[in-house]
């Protein structure tokens, strides 16, 4: 079988078969797992860390950690939850490191587009939300990021953060209220 034909076989296989093949050392199967999840894991990391370079590093580290510990994964559970938990834990560690080793960050660059005023306004609005998110305690920020940046269901957020589903709902509700209050204070500092 040619390499291209083998690659096509992996694209149509179900996730459990790919994971089993990965456990036997088939690197093409693990490559397919990575291609299926890399954008979601990167989005999760970027939502937590708000720094592209850190998010890329943590995404890479999450897949390495998942592969190294693949034998510990229970094939009856959702792989995405397990992978997102690894990534979320790595993000927590990076945030803890950042808190103890602060570094000045460069301002975001204007992305390409047709209307510079619209781009700047959108970027300012997104920057305001990201800035307000950084002021929230981690316990409120994490569920908001997982829900609104990664569009995850409450049950999966609860599994990733190891908290009850009701707590996730409460923290999202309170976190949104806190975020709204912070943004209103920024607009009207009087």
URCOR-V795499 format. One record per helix or strand of 2 or more residues. SS is the DSSP state (helix for helix, strand for strand). FROM is the first residue (numbers start at 1). LEN is the number of residues. If there is no record, write none. Layout:
ss = (SS	SS)
from = (FROM	FROM)
len = (LEN	LEN)
This chain:
ss = (helix	helix	helix	helix	helix	helix	helix	helix	helix	helix)
from = (3	15	27	52	70	79	116	138	154	165)
len = (10	9	23	17	3	22	20	12	8	23)
